[in-house]
Amino acid sequence: MPGDPKLPFDPIERASELWTKHIGDPTSMRLATSIMRVQQLIIAELDAALKPYGITFARYEVLVLLSFSSTGRLPLSKIGERLMVHPTSVTNAMDRLEAQGLVKRVADIEDRRRTFAELTPEGEAVLAKATKQIMSIDFAINGLNAEQQDETYDLLRNLRSSAGDFSEG
């Protein structure tokens, strides 16, 4: 997350000091606020890296998910389920990706209520270039070595699990 610091101090640390003074133990507040801020910083850097390809990271995730499909297509409902986003977000992403010619919607001939999404050749080309770009900036994960990244992942996975994000089945 390169660039000049926006403030001459750590605003979360300052908030922590004020929290302690006015409310009490800042531990959970400080961590939650830090997680949310890191998410903002990472998304901003990823979106900037993908801007030359006309996509955001959210749309990049749709392209990647479609590329991982064994059949080359997925129902729109599965995309939302796998990316853990609201159906409206999937529709919005699909509208934009389809307008760019990167994906196409295909009606399910066996169930007319279902629509599939599939990558177009142009979508595959953009995905390949975008993936090289994302990999070149290491997914905007700066400041942590591989071991620290694994440790952080494990800690965040525990948070997601305890929040009911997935089952260990």
N, C-alpha and C positions, 0 to 999 in steps of 0.2 A: 504494500500500500504506500507507494512512493508519493513524494510531494512535500511541500513545505508544511510544517505544522500550522494548523489554523489558529491555535491559541498558544500563548506562552506558558500554559500550565495544563495539567490533566484535569478536565472538568469533572470526570467521574470521581477522581480522588478528592477534589474540592467538595463535590456533593456528598461524598462519604464523610468528610469532616463535619459538614453542616448537619447531616443526618444524625451523626453521633451526638452532636450538641443539642439537637432539638427533639430527636425521637428515640435513639438508642443504637443497638448493634446494627452496623451497616453491611454486614457480610453478604447477606442474600441480595439486598438491593444493589450492591456494588457489582456482584457477579452477573445478575440479570441485566443490568444496564450495560455492562461490558460486552456481554454476548450479543445484545441487540445492536450495539454500536459496531462491533466487528462485522456483523452480518451486513450492515449498511455499507461499510467500507469495502468489503469483498464484492458485494453486488455492484457497487459503483465501478470498481476496477474491471470486473468481468464484462459489464455492459459496455464500458469504454473500449475494451479489447475487441468486442464483437460488433461495434458500431460500423466499421468498414464493410461488414457483410450484411448490413441492414437488419440485424436481429438483436434481440435482447437475450440475456441469459435464460429467461423463462422460455423463450421460443427455442433457444438452443437445446434446452432439456427435452422439449417435444421431439425435435429432430433426432436427438440421440436415442430416445426411447423407441422411436419408430425404427431406427436402424438396428436396434437390438432384437426386434421382433423376429421370430423364426419364420413367420409367414410374410414378412414385409409390410404388414398392415396391422392396425389395432383398432378396436372399437373406440369411439370417442370417450365412452364411459370408463373404459380401462385406462385411458391416458390420465384422466382426472384422478382415478383411484391410485394409480402407481405414482403419480407426481404429488399426490395428496393436496389437490387444489379443487376448488369449487367448479362445477360444470360451466358456469359462466366464464371463468378464466380460460377453460379449455376452448370454448367457443370463440372467445376473443383472440386467443393465440392462433387457432385454426383459420379464422377469417383473415388475419394478417399474413400468415404463412401461405395460405392459398392465393391471396392477392399477389404475393410475390412470386408465385409459381413454384414454391418449394415443397408443397404438399398438395395432395388432392383428396377430396372426399369421394368415397365410393359407396354406393348403396349396397346393403347386404341383400342378396337375391333370395336368401332363405328367410330373412326376418326384416321386413320393410321398415320396422321401427328402429332398426340399428343402422348406423353409418360408420364406415371404417375411414381411417386416415392412412394414407400411404405416402412415402417419399417419392418425389419426382426425381428424374436424373439431375435437374438443377439443384434440388434440395440435397442430394447426395454430394454434389460438388461443393456447395456452400458448407455443408457439414464437415467435409474433409478439411477445407481451409480453416474453418472456424476452430476445429479441434486442434489443429497445429498451433494456432494462435493461443488458445487457452492453455495448452500444454507448455508453450514457451514462457508463459508467466506463472507456471505452476499453480494454476487455479487461484491466483492472487493470495496464496498462502505464503506470506513473507514473515520472517522473524522466528520461525520454528524449524528445527531440523526434523529429519524423518522420525526419529524416536519420539520427540515431543509431539509431533503430529499424531502419531499412533496413540500416545497417552491421552492427548486431548480428545481424540475421537472416542476412545473408550469411556472417558468421563462424560462426554456429551451423549453417548449412546445410553449410558445409565440414566441420564436425565430424561431422554426420550422414552425409554422403557417404563420408567416410573410414572410418566405422564400418560401411559397407555397408547403410545404412538404405534406400537406393534406388539404382537404376541410372540413368545419364544417357541411356538408350536412347531 
